[in-house]
Structure formats: C-alpha cells, structure tokens
Amino acid sequence: MRVLFITSEVDPYAKSGGLADVTQALPRALNRNGVDARVIMPLYSCVDRQRFNLKLLYQASCVQMGGKEEWFSVYHTSEPNGTVTYFIEYNNYFGRAGLYNGVDFRDYPDNAQRFAFFCRAALQTAKDLGFRPDVVHAHDWMTGFVPYYLKKERDPFFENARSVFTIHNLGFGHQGVFSPDIMAYCRLDHADFVPECFEALGQVNLMKMAINTADKITTVSPTYAREILTPEYGCGLEKYLQARADDLSGILNGIDIQNWTPNEGRHLTMPYGVENYRDGKAANKNQLQRDWGLNVNPNVPIFGWVNRLSTQKGLDIMMGAVEKAMGNMDCQFVMHSSGEKWAENTLKEWSVKYPGKIGVKLGFYKNEIAHQIKAGGDFYLMPSLYEPCGLNQMYSQAFGTLPVVRETGGLADSVDSYNEHYGVGTGFKFKDPTQDALYNTVGWAVSTYYDRPHHMDNMIRQSMSKDSSWGNASHKYIGLYDKAVSAAARVLAW
Ligand code: GLC
C-alpha cells in the first residue's frame, strides 16, 4: 500500500498546531506497519535545511497554473526510521517567515494561490518520482484542492488512487474562504462554482470543496465526526457532511509516546514512571513552584494550561473560573500561552494581584515548558468549546496529570470521567460551556485531591498506564485506506 501525505505542516520541520504532530507521527506509524507512506510539504524559509539534512532532488519541475507556468525545485530528507519527506521549494510563495501569516498575524493575501500551487506541485512530484499512490491523504483547507484536482483532471497516473481528506478543524476561520477571483489561477472550473461543490455564500470554500469531492472523509475523533453533522458544530457545512455521512468517519489521534513521556530527562528535574510517580512529581512540582514564583508547598494542587488563548479553547469560561477559584480555593495555576491581547493583559495583572497563586509565562509555546507543567502539575485545564481531538489532555495523562475537560470531540473520547463511587477515571468532565460548570469541576478536582488521595492515586496510575500511542490509530487508518481502495471512486455529479 502506497500512501502520499500532502500537508502544509509537519513537525519538526514547520509547525503551527496539532496538525503537524499528526502528519509527523501517523506516516511513521504507518511505515512501521508495512505501508509505504511518504510526505510532501512546502519548503518554508523557517525549515532548517542544515539541521534536517535536506538534499536537492529536482531542480526544475513545472506546473501549469491558470495562465502561468510555475517552476519549482524539490528537496527531500529521510528520518532515521525511514519516513521520507519531500519539500516543494518555491520562494515566491514559501520563502517567507510564516506558514500562513506574517508577524502581524494577518493571513497572506495570496494563500489560495500559494496552496493551490503547492497541491499541484505535490501531485506533479509524485509523478516525477514515479510514486503511484493507492491513497492520497490531504489535511485541512490548505490541501482541500487535492481531491478536487484528482477528480477533475483524471490523470491516468492517478487512475487507481483514492483521496482521503482529514478535517482537523472545521471551525469558522479554518475553512479556507476566498473570493471567486482566485478561480482562474487556481484552475477551478466555473461550472463547479455551485453549492454542491465549492461555492458558499458567493465565495470559494476549500473545506467544502474537499468534503464534496474526496472519496473518503475522516476527522480526528469519533465524537467530533458525529458533532459536525449538527448545526452547532458543522459551521455551515453540516448539510454537506450529512450527505457524505456514509463516507465520513472519526479516528482518534494518537500521541507520540517517545516525545511525550515523563521517563526521560531532557526537560525534567527528575524523570519518572508509574512506579515512582510520587517522588518524580514531587520533585518536578517543587521545581515548578520555584521557577514560577509560586508558594512552595508540596501539598497544594496545581492546574496547568498551555493552550492558545482563543475562543475555541474555552478562553472566556476559563478566565472567569480561574479567577473565582483563586479567590476561593487552595490551589495554584501555571499558564504558558499567548493569544488574545485582553487575556494576556489580564493574566499579567493576576500575577501581581495573586502572588504565589499563579505563575504566568506569555509568549511563544516552548516544548520544555509544556513538559515541566505536565510533570509538576496535578491537573490540566481544557474547557474547549469544540475540540476535534486535542492532544494536551493525552499528553497530560501520560504524565499522571489529570485533565479537566469539557465533554466534546476528542476530549469526550479520550477522558474517562472520574467515578467517585469506584474511585476510577482518567480525568474530570463537564458538559455545559459555562464558567460555573468549569468552576464546579475545578472544585471537584480540588476536593478529590484533598479528600480522596487514594482515588487520585488510582486515577494517576490508570492515566499513566493507558495506551494512547499511534499503534491503534494507524491500524484504523489502514482499514480505512483498504476500504477506500476497494470501493468504487466517487463520481461527481451536479
Ligand atoms: C487541530 C484541532 C485539534 C487536533 C489537531 C490535530 O489543531 O483543533 O483538536 O488535535 O488539529 O488533529
């Protein structure tokens, strides 16, 4: 089985979010299971060519965009485990600091052209390489063109290839919406500017394009796959997803257990495993409290947060609940984040107003800080309004830090809520997207910490022993690829 991943980001080369974790780990896991999975991404200027040992493969390949030929080069590198990644070099589009936007956080105005070009160049590269895929697997709006191009062009080279499109985030602002002016350059047919293909509210919608044209659609958890069929989570596309319900499935992401383990010393004061988690977490808690200016006390629970300060992550309810908890409960908070300015400013004020109770480090996400928070903390906050999968709750569990989550998407699927009767669970869940519901659940966690330490012990062991690796998920993807390959290709008709 040959699978071509076409994606706009891959960790560690270039990353803006969880998408890059998946496009790194899933192909690796597939390769371990006998699939020939290769990855193609753009060569942004932030990719460190030296560090990753990128080698030139082709100098002058070419794709036809509307009214224009674009020439590009292809680089490649192999990871020690054998996964091959190809990079499309075209500096007009990718020789920039950001992936999708500049330092001012404004999207680049030519994003549609950039990624249309990238999708065509990626398919051309497969042809140049003679890599004839059984499955072409694209991800999110940036590669939404891929299934469309495959269907429209009917290139004999891809005759037997099926397209799989994964939705990592369907939210508004993540659908790739552009003016119809892009159609000529991007080679979109005017006959397809209809709601059944890519037209939405008079604009071109790339997420919709992929949903309507891919052979199979997946998303990153079973619960989110059901949620996006409803108006609340479907963000205007629910009708089109309902029409594809037979081809839509949800596969819960795994986590990279080599990187996300408390058992290695790169970032931690004391590495630990489930057998010595008490000592390990105590040493890391002590360090955390010192580093973050918290009151040093081994017997107070710490809640962590490293999510973006954004609406999707439940920012508003989190801010309200945390301030109330700082006033009323004996607990501490450590927050490493960036995002909405009002929230950044409020957090700065709180570190003055509640000294010893909250530690704040704003700015770009640092991996080592995330590890330290997960090792030294007791609980991890994730009250997302919607969460296709979410990874931090699973990373936290691996560190024996119990997630406090809203019951939605992948959070619903990866956390077993505390059962007070039996003293088991891998976290704390609540349903209502309100400040009160979160505040009460934080209170539930705090009281469990003080009053039922034997239940905490059970839950920590259960969380740390849980298998969240990519092994399971990669088998599910292989099953899905098999199904896609053996089914007839989808025929477009409108
Ligand atoms: C997006 C989603 C997140 C998911 C990630 C990887 O970032 O918001 O929930 O875990 O993609 O699939």
Boltz pocket constraint, residues with backbone or C-beta under 6 A from the ligand:
constraints:
  - pocket:
      binder: B
      contacts: [[A, 17], [A, 18], [A, 19], [A, 22], [A, 167], [A, 168], [A, 169], [A, 220], [A, 253], [A, 387], [A, 388], [A, 389], [A, 390], [A, 391], [A, 410]]
      max_distance: 6.0
